[in-house]
């Protein structure tokens, strides 16, 4: 009886088994840190630069653009290096997360300090500008070091089509849950601490600690499953690795991959442009207090969190395309409505926020659920698994688009006459031209982005049936190697 049990265990492939709750929770926790830090940065970093550090909006947008461009440039490099990493103890991805977690937290925190380089700092803003550029580059470097290996682990944890959607539901539960937690913390801290500069420092410190702990939970929680995948991958006789340039040609000749990066680019361009302008919209267009900003953002993120599992279950029945169309359609209506919203229409503002949150959840869930399918098509065509390089170039192109978007938003505000301020001084009254620029950024621009994403989703070629055929052919190939 013991022998038969042993034989059964030997023939069992752990990667075809359902993931247990412990592993799913640990994997989800890995996105807690990147989500919290990215969420705070997206919502507050631009307004921190203009309203606390006293940096003109155009220069503030340039700082964010430089950081995002560098973030995009280092993504393919880190992806390529993680594919080449060899560690018996940790596998290919986990060493990067383990050693990068603490520097990631430290440089995130340093973004929220306002060093005094001279007594008349407001007259010479350039030392402060270059400080934020340098810290931004370092912060984005370590963000990539921990986040890209994390995202590349999805297809290594399970090969089941629907299980991947479930896994991403857990991931984005932590992601959106962490975003909501960061906004609740912001709400409490902004109410308790009147000094704007001190409030941001406290918020950054708390988020840093939570982020580092979440990354280590993930590393130790998924280690056994990742090492099982690594053992199987090493035993498989993969062809010799292609040169980096040749890999790029294959990646960009993968037609479904081009659709996925386009869908992701336009979805997140809409998300992050809206997120960066919402604080300005709430304070300047709706004439509410700064402490009201987190409640509006919580309405968006809480709705997105609640809808994640709804969309995850619905996608099993009607498919990923239909789910994406339903969510984005509601978001487009909300974005158009925000443009026309007037001061005093507070209830309607929260209705629009909830509608936007329904769409935001599909922007989280669907593109990332498509990526593993693309990687397996590449494996079928080439005989190699190159998660790192696919995820790296997906994020590279997305971040180039975001960098351009943030640069445009910052410079549009400055051209429109937006007035910056420093910590300790009252917020200035903005001219009508600046208010109109804010409305354009919160409504029409995201709407155009979302419509482009819908067009690409309509033509995305990998269906559930096509994926099943890909997996069948991969299984047949593995069986031939084993025989």
Rosetta blueprint (number, residue, H / E / L):
1 X L
2 X H
3 X H
4 X H
5 X H
6 X H
7 X H
8 X H
9 X H
10 X H
11 X H
12 X L
13 X L
14 X H
15 X H
16 X H
17 X L
18 X L
19 X L
20 X L
21 X H
22 X H
23 X H
24 X H
25 X H
26 X H
27 X H
28 X H
29 X H
30 X H
31 X H
32 X H
33 X H
34 X H
35 X H
36 X H
37 X H
38 X H
39 X H
40 X H
41 X H
42 X H
43 X H
44 X H
45 X H
46 X H
47 X H
48 X H
49 X H
50 X H
51 X H
52 X L
53 X E
54 X L
55 X L
56 X L
57 X H
58 X H
59 X H
60 X H
61 X H
62 X H
63 X H
64 X H
65 X H
66 X H
67 X H
68 X H
69 X H
70 X H
71 X H
72 X H
73 X H
74 X H
75 X H
76 X H
77 X H
78 X H
79 X H
80 X H
81 X H
82 X H
83 X H
84 X H
85 X L
86 X L
87 X L
88 X L
89 X L
90 X L
91 X L
92 X L
93 X L
94 X H
95 X H
96 X H
97 X H
98 X H
99 X H
100 X H
101 X H
102 X H
103 X H
104 X H
105 X H
106 X H
107 X H
108 X H
109 X H
110 X H
111 X L
112 X L
113 X L
114 X L
115 X L
116 X L
117 X L
118 X L
119 X L
120 X L
121 X L
122 X L
123 X L
124 X L
125 X L
126 X H
127 X H
128 X H
129 X H
130 X H
131 X H
132 X H
133 X H
134 X H
135 X H
136 X H
137 X H
138 X H
139 X H
140 X H
141 X H
142 X H
143 X H
144 X H
145 X H
146 X H
147 X H
148 X H
149 X H
150 X H
151 X H
152 X L
153 X L
154 X H
155 X H
156 X H
157 X H
158 X L
159 X L
160 X L
161 X H
162 X H
163 X H
164 X H
165 X H
166 X H
167 X H
168 X H
169 X H
170 X H
171 X H
172 X H
173 X H
174 X H
175 X H
176 X H
177 X H
178 X H
179 X H
180 X H
181 X H
182 X H
183 X H
184 X H
185 X H
186 X H
187 X H
188 X H
189 X H
190 X H
191 X H
192 X H
193 X L
194 X L
195 X L
196 X H
197 X H
198 X H
199 X H
200 X H
201 X H
202 X H
203 X H
204 X H
205 X H
206 X H
207 X H
208 X H
209 X H
210 X H
211 X H
212 X H
213 X H
214 X H
215 X H
216 X H
217 X H
218 X H
219 X H
220 X H
221 X H
222 X H
223 X H
224 X H
225 X H
226 X H
227 X H
228 X H
229 X H
230 X H
231 X H
232 X H
233 X H
234 X H
235 X H
236 X L
237 X L
238 X L
239 X L
240 X L
241 X L
242 X L
243 X L
244 X H
245 X H
246 X H
247 X H
248 X H
249 X H
250 X H
251 X H
252 X H
253 X L
254 X L
255 X H
256 X H
257 X H
258 X H
259 X H
260 X H
261 X H
262 X H
263 X H
264 X H
265 X H
266 X H
267 X H
268 X H
269 X H
270 X H
271 X H
272 X H
273 X H
274 X H
275 X H
276 X H
277 X H
278 X H
279 X H
280 X H
281 X H
282 X H
283 X H
284 X H
285 X H
286 X L
287 X L
288 X L
289 X L
290 X H
291 X H
292 X H
293 X H
294 X H
295 X H
296 X H
297 X H
298 X H
299 X H
300 X H
301 X H
302 X H
303 X H
304 X H
305 X H
306 X H
307 X H
308 X H
309 X H
310 X H
311 X H
312 X H
313 X H
314 X H
315 X H
316 X H
317 X H
318 X H
319 X L
320 X H
321 X H
322 X H
323 X H
324 X H
325 X H
326 X H
327 X H
328 X H
329 X H
330 X H
331 X H
332 X H
333 X H
334 X H
335 X H
336 X H
337 X H
338 X H
339 X H
340 X H
341 X L
342 X L
343 X L
344 X L
345 X L
346 X H
347 X H
348 X H
349 X H
350 X H
351 X H
352 X H
353 X H
354 X H
355 X H
356 X H
357 X H
358 X H
359 X H
360 X H
361 X H
362 X H
363 X H
364 X H
365 X H
366 X H
367 X H
368 X H
369 X H
370 X H
371 X H
372 X H
373 X H
374 X H
375 X H
376 X H
377 X H
378 X H
379 X H
380 X H
381 X H
382 X H
383 X L
384 X L
385 X L
386 X L
387 X H
388 X H
389 X H
390 X H
391 X H
392 X H
393 X H
394 X H
395 X H
396 X H
397 X H
398 X H
399 X H
400 X H
401 X H
402 X H
403 X H
404 X H
405 X H
406 X H
407 X H
408 X H
409 X H
410 X H
411 X H
412 X H
413 X H
414 X H
415 X H
416 X L
417 X L
418 X L
419 X L
420 X L
421 X L
422 X E
423 X L
424 X L
425 X L
426 X L
427 X L
428 X L
429 X L
430 X L
431 X L
432 X H
433 X H
434 X H
435 X H
436 X H
437 X H
438 X H
439 X H
440 X H
441 X H
442 X H
443 X L
444 X H
445 X H
446 X H
447 X H
448 X H
449 X H
450 X H
451 X H
452 X H
453 X H
454 X H
455 X H
456 X H
457 X H
458 X H
459 X L
460 X L
461 X L
462 X L
463 X L
464 X H
465 X H
466 X H
467 X H
468 X H
469 X H
470 X H
471 X H
472 X H
473 X H
474 X H
475 X H
476 X H
477 X H
478 X H
479 X H
480 X H
481 X H
482 X H
483 X L
